[in-house]
Amino acid sequence: MTEIDRMLEANTQWAERFPGSRPVAPARKVAVVACMDSRMPLFPLLGLEVGDAHVIRNAGGVVTDDTLRSLTISQHLLGTREVVLVHHTDCGMQKTDDQGLADLVEETTGHRPPWTGRTFTDLDADVRESMEILRGTPYLLSHEVRGTVYDVATGQLREIV
């Protein structure tokens, strides 16, 4: 049985207990931008329920053009007004650099990516940079942004000021 088969089987069980649909607009009017790391169970660690928040995840939780697109839609069409960033310790994006990542992809596939990986060495500085990008974008209706770092060893969030 493949992992996807297991997921489809789990969905059948979930659907039997499904509590019903929720409104499309997030109940708590918040969007979360986080790393895709599998060690971060965002809903329980942030005290969220289904329907509470928009969650945008990518490698490193960095603010990319697509992140800005999603947040703009989230705010203009679906009413969110706050954004919380959730980066984390022991991030894979700290284990290489943009050049090394592009070289690896090209070496293994024969194609160099047209995008940069947006790797970083200083976790707190990257959170601050992401907050500044969000606060400076003209497309958002609200610039209420807070940044955090999740410690994968302790489960604790630390706010970055």
Secondary structure, 3 states (H helix, E strand, C coil): CCHHHHHHHHHHHHHHHCCCCCCCCCCCCEEEEEECCCCCCHHHHHCCCCCCEEEEEEHHHCCCHHHHHHHHHHHHHHCCCEEEEEEECCCHHHCCCHHHHHHHHHHHHCCCCCCCCCCCCCHHHHHHHHHHHHHHCCCCCCCEEEEEEECCCCCCEEEEC
